[in-house]
Amino acid sequence: MARRDGPDIERSSRASAGARKRRAQAQLSTVDALAQTSFLVQGALERRAGEHDASLIQTRLLGVLRDRTPTINELALLLGLDKSSVSGLVDRAERRGFVHRYPSTVDGRSVLVVLTAHGAALVREVAARFEADLAEMLAHLAPSERTTLTRLLSRMLVGHASAHGIDLFAPAEQAEHAGQPPAA
């Protein structure tokens, strides 16, 4: 077996450093960058959901319910699904003990969907692990770059939601305590 040393190792090392520098400076198009980021994020969330035998859409439902108590119609808007799909999704989540339905105190025709204590515990566990996954991905950015990324993504998402009639920061009718029915 031939031994590599001297100029060959040095040349190989310079080539590797050059390749690393080119990769670090490479830039994807905005569309490619967002699409590939979406694939990474969805994949991480899907893996975490799978650890609890939950689907990606069930996990999205529970994530939405983490900080709001929407009606079925509001859930349909927030999840980008039709009302009948959301009703089935809530039925399955209710059978698993993740959510409860309660009549709205504002509109007697509406039903609110609330996380149960079991659902809230699942959300906390999945969220903590998912956050660790994303922190690992974001570790390649400097703190100031992460701050800029957060600011830009927030502006984009709030603008998109607003254009579709969704206020991301105005939770629907709220339960007094997570996992508890709204006060009568």
C-alpha positions as CSV (number, residue, x, y, z in Angstrom):
1,M,0.0,0.0,0.0
2,A,1.4,3.3,-1.0
3,R,1.8,6.0,1.7
4,R,0.6,9.5,0.9
5,D,2.6,12.3,2.4
6,G,4.3,15.5,1.4
7,P,2.9,17.5,-1.5
8,D,0.0,15.0,-2.2
9,I,-1.5,15.4,1.3
10,E,-1.0,19.2,1.2
11,R,-2.7,19.4,-2.3
12,S,-5.6,17.3,-1.1
13,S,-6.0,19.4,2.0
14,R,-6.1,22.6,-0.1
15,A,-8.6,21.1,-2.5
16,S,-10.9,20.1,0.4
17,A,-10.6,23.5,2.0
18,G,-11.5,25.1,-1.4
19,A,-14.5,22.8,-1.8
20,R,-15.7,23.7,1.7
21,K,-15.3,27.4,1.0
22,R,-17.3,27.1,-2.4
23,R,-20.1,25.1,-0.6
24,A,-20.2,27.7,2.1
25,Q,-20.5,30.5,-0.4
26,A,-23.0,28.7,-2.7
27,Q,-26.5,30.1,-2.7
28,L,-29.7,28.4,-3.7
29,S,-32.6,30.3,-5.3
30,T,-35.2,31.5,-2.9
31,V,-37.7,28.9,-4.1
32,D,-35.2,26.1,-3.8
33,A,-34.0,27.3,-0.4
34,L,-37.6,27.5,1.0
35,A,-38.6,24.2,-0.6
36,Q,-35.6,22.3,0.8
37,T,-36.1,24.0,4.2
38,S,-39.7,22.9,4.1
39,F,-38.6,19.3,3.4
40,L,-36.1,19.3,6.3
41,V,-38.6,20.8,8.8
42,Q,-41.5,18.6,7.7
43,G,-39.2,15.5,7.9
44,A,-38.1,16.4,11.4
45,L,-41.6,17.0,12.5
46,E,-42.9,13.8,10.9
47,R,-40.2,11.8,12.7
48,R,-41.1,13.3,16.0
49,A,-44.8,12.7,15.4
50,G,-44.1,9.1,14.4
51,E,-42.5,8.5,17.7
52,H,-46.0,8.9,19.2
53,D,-47.8,7.1,16.4
54,A,-49.3,10.4,15.3
55,S,-49.5,11.6,11.7
56,L,-48.1,14.9,10.5
57,I,-51.5,16.5,10.2
58,Q,-52.5,15.3,13.7
59,T,-49.3,16.9,15.0
60,R,-50.2,20.1,13.1
61,L,-53.6,20.1,14.7
62,L,-52.2,19.7,18.2
63,G,-49.7,22.5,17.5
64,V,-52.4,24.9,16.5
65,L,-54.4,24.0,19.6
66,R,-51.3,24.6,21.8
67,D,-52.1,28.3,22.1
68,R,-55.7,28.7,21.0
69,T,-59.1,27.2,21.2
70,P,-60.6,27.5,17.7
71,T,-63.9,26.4,16.2
72,I,-63.9,23.7,13.5
73,N,-64.2,26.4,10.8
74,E,-61.2,28.3,12.2
75,L,-59.2,25.1,12.3
76,A,-60.1,24.5,8.7
77,L,-58.7,27.9,7.8
78,L,-55.6,27.5,10.0
79,L,-54.8,24.1,8.6
80,G,-55.8,24.8,5.0
81,L,-58.3,21.9,5.0
82,D,-62.0,21.7,4.3
83,K,-64.4,21.5,7.2
84,S,-65.3,17.8,6.7
85,S,-61.6,16.8,6.8
86,V,-61.0,18.8,10.0
87,S,-64.1,17.2,11.6
88,G,-62.7,13.7,10.9
89,L,-59.3,14.8,12.1
90,V,-60.8,16.1,15.4
91,D,-62.8,12.9,15.7
92,R,-59.7,10.8,15.5
93,A,-57.8,13.1,17.9
94,E,-60.7,13.0,20.4
95,R,-60.8,9.1,20.3
96,R,-57.1,9.2,21.2
97,G,-57.8,11.5,24.1
98,F,-55.9,14.5,22.7
99,V,-58.8,16.9,22.4
100,H,-62.3,17.6,23.6
101,R,-65.1,19.5,21.9
102,Y,-67.2,22.1,23.8
103,P,-70.0,24.4,22.7
104,S,-69.0,27.9,22.1
105,T,-70.2,30.5,24.6
106,V,-70.1,33.1,21.9
107,D,-71.9,31.3,19.1
108,G,-74.1,28.4,20.2
109,R,-73.9,26.8,16.7
110,S,-70.1,26.5,16.9
111,V,-68.0,23.9,18.7
112,L,-64.6,24.7,20.2
113,V,-61.8,22.3,20.1
114,V,-59.5,22.2,23.2
115,L,-56.4,20.2,24.0
116,T,-56.8,17.7,26.9
117,A,-54.1,17.4,29.5
118,H,-52.9,14.3,27.6
119,G,-52.8,16.3,24.3
120,A,-51.0,19.2,25.9
121,A,-48.3,16.8,27.4
122,L,-47.8,15.3,23.9
123,V,-47.4,18.7,22.4
124,R,-44.8,19.7,25.0
125,E,-42.8,16.6,24.4
126,V,-42.9,16.7,20.6
127,A,-42.2,20.5,20.6
128,A,-39.2,20.1,22.9
129,R,-37.6,17.4,20.7
130,F,-38.6,19.2,17.5
131,E,-37.0,22.4,18.8
132,A,-33.8,20.5,19.5
133,D,-33.9,19.2,15.9
134,L,-34.3,22.7,14.5
135,A,-31.6,24.1,16.8
136,E,-29.2,21.6,15.3
137,M,-30.1,22.8,11.8
138,L,-29.8,26.5,12.8
139,A,-26.5,26.0,14.5
140,H,-24.9,26.6,11.1
141,L,-26.0,30.3,11.4
142,A,-24.5,33.0,13.6
143,P,-26.9,34.4,16.3
144,S,-27.4,37.6,14.3
145,E,-28.3,35.5,11.2
146,R,-30.8,33.5,13.2
147,T,-32.4,36.7,14.4
148,T,-32.6,38.1,10.9
149,L,-34.1,34.8,9.6
150,T,-36.7,34.8,12.4
151,R,-37.7,38.4,11.6
152,L,-37.9,37.8,7.8
153,L,-39.9,34.5,8.1
154,S,-42.2,36.1,10.7
155,R,-42.9,39.0,8.4
156,M,-43.6,36.7,5.5
157,L,-45.9,34.3,7.5
158,V,-47.9,37.1,9.2
159,G,-48.4,38.9,5.8
160,H,-49.5,35.7,4.1
161,A,-51.9,34.8,6.9
162,S,-53.3,38.3,7.0
163,A,-53.9,38.2,3.2
164,H,-56.0,35.0,3.8
165,G,-58.0,36.5,6.7
166,I,-56.0,34.8,9.5
167,D,-54.6,36.8,12.5
168,L,-51.8,34.6,13.8
169,F,-51.7,36.6,17.1
170,A,-55.4,36.8,17.9
171,P,-56.3,33.4,19.4
172,A,-59.9,32.4,19.0
173,E,-62.2,32.1,22.0
174,Q,-59.9,30.8,24.8
175,A,-60.4,28.2,27.5
176,E,-59.6,29.5,31.0
177,H,-57.1,26.7,31.6
178,A,-55.4,24.4,29.0
179,G,-57.1,21.1,29.0
180,Q,-60.2,22.4,30.6
181,P,-63.6,23.3,29.1
182,P,-64.4,27.0,28.7
183,A,-66.2,28.6,31.6
184,A,-70.0,28.7,31.1
